[in-house]
Amino acid sequence: MSAFYHFHWAREEHADSLVLMTTLAGFVQQDFMEIVDRDLISGNPYPEALIVIVPADAASELKNALTTMIGTQALLRLPDDTAIVLATFDNRGQIAVGASDTLQGKLKLESEDFSSIVRAGTLHLVTSREAVLKAPPGHHFVHPRRKHSRAFLRTANALIHCRKAGSLPYSRPQKSHREQSCSTRAKQSAGFSH
């Protein structure tokens, strides 16, 4: 199983970007190559950019490995004009890109782009794991405290893959006008939104 969680992200007036994210400090070149290759043979067109998001303490190792892979085109089979960007996150979850971290091509990412990337990753995780259960019209769910809800998050479904779940702390809402609670019981792991 790969250490990378990957998904597509698109912004207005741009093509899709392939995003690879890991919370692990170790880097396995074969995992990385396999994700890129599988994405290409799955019918997706070449991405406009490859964005790799890693812990800050793993950045130098990964930057060296990516630079080597770019130099050896047989390892990273992407066109020369595909932007390859290495972004890092610190222990508070702040994602940033340094001036020298665009390893190939041109792509400028702003802080709102990172927020959008994290939202896209969270949406991919929730939809691919069928983690949100919505009530049909005219129905609702009843919280154990007798509060009612139109939907709930099946956290067990969302957290079943550790490499994907590692990205969730970066997607938590900063402020919410809606109350959110989560049942942490092992057999009934479900979050409720009112």
Salt bridges, closest charged atoms under 4 A:
ASP16 OD2 - HIS8 ND1 3.70
GLU34 OE2 - ARG38 NH2 3.01
ASP37 OD2 - ARG77 NH2 2.27
ASP39 OD1 - HIS8 NE2 2.66
GLU48 OE2 - HIS14 ND1 2.99
ASP90 OD2 - ARG92 NH2 3.83
ASP101 OD1 - LYS63 NZ 3.30
GLU110 OE2 - LYS108 NZ 3.68
ASP113 OD2 - ARG11 NH1 3.00
GLU179 OE2 - LYS147 NZ 3.26
